[in-house]
Structures are given as structure tokens and as C-alpha cells.
């Protein structure tokens, strides 16, 4: 009777894994069932797949002490097992929080990136060892497909974000509308609560919060600070995008803006805006919504968006300069309306002229 019950539970476990949505759903669905099948009170899952934005640890029935000890140990296990991941499910032992754990490395295609574990308290498995091992192997393959799905979704988001901004730039839209769309796309791509574009002033001595969207908009708009200060200053100097997940611990962070405006920055991604050889400013996204860290994958998305923003700003600046220094002087203040020459064949002029009153 025990084997029948165990087989039923094993089938239910696989069904829950197959029907899971995302890595979090996978963890929540299988860990309680995994513990039941092993007749233990607790289990855990650790994932360090390079296709995922960050490593993932989830536990069921663990004390805080056990969770901390296990999460800290898992990276070392994976590193040690990297060369021996070609075989079947591998079993290790570990003392976590004073209790012995049975730890299983789940290799997929020669990569050890998944760890499943259960408390080993002397209880027998509800299924024979070979079925248990088969179940764990199946979980590894299902999890591998989930990681591939997450990776594909992130790449799709990356492409959609880039195409949205690029398409809007190609259409006849004004700069304000383009930047608003670009900032909201950046916030969505990085799951951030705010985003801003800092532009250099004419003297190239100060940053100005030229455009801000999200929760920071009523506080940061129009603020300025020296170009030599802050993470933004460093990013524009090195032309390398940066993630700062603990701004208070970073000596480069320019805290005067927070003090002056009342906005509290927790973490950020800063990306230089460069159009050709011209340094235009910096794109920033601020404060991840879930309180977690920003990831390299999100930085990569913003780097591609930043190129589009930089050229849009530069083109708009050139256009304004030509209109103000040539057209209006030669043809009057309303020269753009109905104008056919001299800029009728110039792409930025054609693009923006129709939006003028």
C-alpha cells in the first residue's frame, strides 16, 4: 500500500512541476510534495543557472538558521561538483542547523546548476530508491526547461524594449514624448520605481534632471549637481554602465540630491548617453520595486536603449540650434510653419516640423 501511495505522490509531484509557471512557482509547487515523498518536514531548492538573472534559493519547513546555512553552502557545492556533473543525480550530505540534510545535485546536459535537498531524519522514502532518483532527474529536466523559458522571455523583453524606443524615434514624435516613452520602457524592463535622464548643461559642468518619470518625478525634476560628482559623473567619465545595489555604501554616491529633495535612493543602474563621440548625459533607473538588486541583464537592456536616447537628444539639440540661429533670423519667428527651404530635406526638420503650431 505504501508503494502505491508513494507512486501516486510521485506522479502528483511531477504534474505540479510540469504545470509550474516560473522558477518561483516551481519551488512553491514541488517543495512541499518533495518533503512528503521523502517523509521529512523540510526541503530546499537552489538554482544558479547562468540563464537566470540571479541565483534562486527557496525553502519549505526550514528554520532561519537552516536557510542561512544552506543558502551559503550551495554555491560551494555547485563549484565543487562542476567537473563531476556528467553522471546521474549525485547525493551529498550536509549538517545544516544541526540537522543532516540529503542533498542532490541535478546535472542537466553536463551542467550542475540545480540542487534539491531534504532533511534526512531516518524516515524511509515512500518510493523505491530508483523511482526517487528518476523523479529527481525528471525535476532537473523540467527545471532546465523553465530556465530556458525565463531566458527567452528576458531576451524578448530586451528586444521589445529596444524596438519600442527605436520605432518611436523613427516616427515623427517630439523629444518630450520620446523620452517619456523611453523612461517608462526602462522602468518596466528593470522593474524600477523611477527613471531619469540627466543632461549636461552648455558649459558641460553640471547635470540637470532633464526628464524624470515614476515616483521621483515631482521631487527630482529640474535638480542639478556637478558633473564631477556621483555615480553619474563616474559613469560619464568611464563610459561604462554601472549597477549600484547599495548606494549608501558607495562613496561615489552623491547624497545631496536626496537630502535636498526628500527622495530616497536605494539602488540604481546608471548608463552613459553617448551620441557618436559626444557625451550627452546619463540614463538612470532608481529603486527596484521588489526591494531586490538590479541585475546585469537589466543593465544590458538599458545600454541598448541609451544609444537611442542619446542620438534623439543630440538631433533635437542640433535642430533647435539651427532653427534659433538661422531659420528664425532669416525668416521670422514662425518660419517653421509651412517652410520648404532651406531645411526641407533635412530629416530632423521634416520629423519635428509637423508638430509645431
Buried (B, 14 or more C-beta within 10 A) or exposed (E): EEEEEBBEBBEBBBEBBEEBEEBEBBBBBBBBBBBBBBBBBBBBBBBBBEBBBEBBBBBBBBBEEBBEBBBEBBBEBBEEBBEEBEEEBBBBEBEBBEBEBBBBBBBBEEBBBBBBBBBBBEEEBBBEEEBBBBBBBBBBBBBBEBBEBBBEEBEEBBEBBBEBBBEBBEEEBBBEEBBBBBBBBBBBBBBBBBBBBBBBEEEEEBBBBBBBBBBBBEBBBEBEBEBEBBBBBBBBEEEEBBBBBEBEEBEBBBEEBBEEBEBEBBBBBBBBBBBEEEBBBBBBBBBBEEEEBBBEBBBBBBBBBBBBBBBBBBBBBBBEEBBEEEBBEEBEEEBBEEBEEEBEEEEBBEBBBEEEE
